[in-house]
Amino acid sequence: MFRVAVHDTMGEGESIALAHLERINKQPHHQIDLQASYVIALKLIDENKKALNRVLIRKFVYVLERVASVMGISDAEKKIIDKFENDVLVIHAKKRSENHQLSQEEANLYSTIGQLAYVIAKADNVLNREEKETFRKVVKEKLGEFDWLAEERFKIIDDMMILDITHTYEHAIYLIKKNTKALTPEVIQKFQFVMEEVAKVSGINKEEAKWIDKFKNDIFEIYHNKSL
């Protein structure tokens, strides 16, 4: 399945990926440290982030999902894939923000705005063009030159056609908790404004209101605990 997935996505890079797999397969299994291999892979991506883009990230995730789906994606595999996607998005955000006055924690939070906006947009199981256009407009208004951080996260999740918005929401809250250093009342206001504006497109329904209220409660608790 790895060969098929790589063939479908990597083009001229297929032979390089397969050659690397062959080198790993030749190692005795007891000598393979999976955690160390993961860290090394991220280090290589970080060192070569100049070439990292959203399309390439999607290819990475696609290959991992195809390999994991052979026997049905387990919770452990899903957790690893989610972690990898987030780690690579952080590297990509770092690449884009290196020349700007924006901390890594702020960049991570701005990306998460896109994830929460997706939750609201999909709360009624329909994502329409007007919701997408409103999202782009409000993140431009609230994030300015850093709107791409939220837009790219939204686009990646949309491209993956994720249906489990509960998991998407919980993952967003996890990311906020990991980056509370940059969490301020101003940032919280940006989160709420974007979510509410997206929800207003077709009138705020019960599902959208439920997620917005839940976020307000969760973010209050996170910010309160940060201040203790």
C-alpha positions in Angstrom: 0.0 0.0 0.0 2.9 2.3 0.7 4.2 1.8 -2.9 0.7 2.5 -4.3 0.2 5.7 -2.2 3.7 7.0 -3.0 3.1 6.3 -6.7 -0.2 8.2 -6.6 1.3 11.3 -4.9 5.0 11.7 -5.3 5.7 11.7 -9.0 9.4 12.1 -9.6 10.0 11.7 -5.9 8.6 8.2 -5.9 12.0 6.5 -6.4 13.6 8.5 -3.6 10.8 7.5 -1.1 11.0 3.8 -2.1 14.8 3.7 -1.9 14.6 5.2 1.6 12.1 2.5 2.6 14.3 -0.2 1.3 17.2 1.0 3.4 15.0 1.0 6.5 13.7 -2.5 5.7 17.2 -3.9 5.6 17.8 -2.9 9.2 17.1 -5.6 11.8 13.7 -4.8 13.3 15.1 -4.8 16.9 17.4 -1.9 15.9 14.6 0.4 14.7 13.6 3.0 17.3 10.2 4.3 16.1 10.3 7.4 18.3 13.8 8.3 17.2 12.8 7.7 13.6 9.9 10.1 14.0 12.1 12.8 15.5 14.7 12.4 12.8 12.0 12.7 10.1 10.7 15.9 11.6 14.2 17.3 11.9 14.8 16.6 8.2 11.5 18.3 7.3 12.5 21.3 9.4 15.9 21.5 7.8 14.3 21.5 4.4 11.3 23.6 5.2 12.1 26.0 2.4 10.5 23.5 0.0 7.6 22.7 2.3 4.1 23.7 1.2 0.5 22.8 1.8 0.3 20.4 -1.1 3.3 18.5 0.1 1.9 18.3 3.6 -1.3 16.8 2.2 0.8 14.2 0.3 2.5 13.2 3.5 -0.8 12.8 5.3 -2.4 11.0 2.4 0.4 8.4 2.3 0.2 7.8 6.1 -3.6 7.4 5.9 -3.4 5.0 3.0 -0.8 2.8 4.8 -2.8 2.9 8.1 -6.1 2.0 6.3 -4.8 -1.4 5.1 -6.1 -3.1 8.4 -8.4 -0.2 9.4 -7.0 2.9 11.0 -6.5 2.2 14.7 -6.8 4.9 17.4 -3.0 4.8 17.9 -2.4 5.3 14.2 -4.9 8.1 14.0 -3.2 9.8 17.0 0.2 9.5 15.3 -1.1 10.9 12.0 -2.8 13.8 13.8 0.4 14.5 15.7 2.5 14.4 12.5 0.1 16.7 10.7 0.2 19.2 13.5 4.0 19.1 13.9 4.5 19.6 10.2 2.0 22.5 10.1 4.0 24.1 13.0 7.1 23.8 10.9 5.4 25.3 7.9 4.0 28.1 10.0 7.5 28.8 11.3 8.8 29.0 7.8 6.1 31.5 6.8 6.5 33.6 10.0 10.3 33.7 10.3 10.4 37.1 8.7 7.5 38.6 10.6 6.9 39.9 14.1 4.9 36.8 15.3 5.9 34.3 17.9 5.5 30.6 17.2 2.8 30.3 19.8 0.8 33.2 18.2 1.2 31.5 14.8 -0.1 28.2 16.2 -3.2 30.0 17.7 -3.9 31.8 14.5 -3.8 28.5 12.6 -6.3 27.1 15.1 -8.8 29.8 14.3 -9.1 28.2 10.9 -9.8 24.8 12.6 -12.5 26.2 14.8 -14.1 28.1 11.9 -14.3 24.7 10.1 -16.1 23.2 13.0 -18.8 25.9 12.9 -19.1 25.8 9.1 -19.6 22.0 9.2 -21.9 21.9 12.3 -24.9 21.5 10.0 -23.0 19.0 7.8 -23.0 21.5 4.9 -20.0 23.7 3.9 -21.2 26.3 1.3 -19.3 28.8 -0.7 -20.7 31.8 1.2 -19.4 30.4 4.5 -15.9 30.0 2.9 -16.0 33.5 1.6 -17.1 35.0 4.9 -14.4 33.1 6.7 -11.7 34.5 4.3 -13.1 38.0 4.8 -13.2 37.9 8.6 -9.8 36.4 9.1 -8.4 39.0 6.8 -10.1 41.6 8.9 -8.9 40.2 12.2 -5.5 38.6 11.4 -4.3 41.0 8.6 -1.1 39.7 6.9 -1.3 36.5 9.0 -4.7 35.5 7.6 -2.9 32.7 5.6 -2.3 30.8 8.9 -6.0 30.3 9.5 -6.8 29.9 5.8 -4.3 27.1 5.3 -5.5 25.1 8.3 -9.1 25.5 7.1 -8.2 24.4 3.6 -6.2 21.4 4.7 -9.0 20.1 6.9 -11.5 20.8 4.1 -9.4 18.9 1.6 -9.2 15.9 3.9 -13.0 15.9 4.0 -13.0 15.3 7.8 -16.5 14.4 9.1 -15.8 14.1 12.8 -16.1 17.7 13.9 -16.0 16.6 17.6 -12.5 15.3 17.2 -11.6 18.4 15.1 -12.9 20.7 17.9 -11.1 18.7 20.7 -7.9 18.8 18.7 -8.2 22.6 18.4 -8.7 23.0 22.2 -5.7 20.8 22.7 -3.6 23.1 20.5 -4.9 26.2 22.3 -3.8 24.6 25.6 -0.4 23.9 24.2 0.0 27.5 23.2 -1.5 29.4 26.2 1.7 31.5 26.4 0.3 33.6 23.6 -3.4 33.4 24.6 -4.7 36.9 25.4 -8.2 38.5 25.6 -7.5 40.0 22.2 -6.8 36.6 20.7 -9.8 35.1 22.4 -11.9 37.9 20.8 -10.6 37.0 17.4 -11.6 33.4 17.9 -15.1 34.3 18.9 -15.6 36.9 16.2 -14.6 34.6 13.4 -16.7 31.7 14.7 -19.8 33.9 15.2 -19.5 35.6 11.8 -19.2 32.2 10.0 -22.2 31.0 11.9 -24.3 34.0 11.0 -24.0 33.3 7.2 -27.2 31.2 7.2 -28.4 32.3 10.6 -27.0 30.7 13.8 -28.7 27.3 14.2 -28.8 25.1 17.4 -25.7 23.1 16.5 -23.6 26.2 15.7 -24.8 27.9 18.9 -23.9 24.7 20.9 -20.3 24.8 19.6 -19.9 28.5 20.1 -21.2 28.3 23.7 -18.9 25.3 24.4 -15.9 27.2 23.1 -16.7 30.2 25.3 -16.8 28.0 28.3 -13.7 26.0 27.4 -11.7 29.1 26.5 -12.7 30.8 29.8 -11.5 27.8 31.7 -8.2 27.6 29.8 -7.5 31.3 30.2 -8.5 31.3 33.9 -6.2 28.3 34.6 -3.4 30.1 32.7 -3.7 33.1 35.0 -3.5 31.0 38.2 
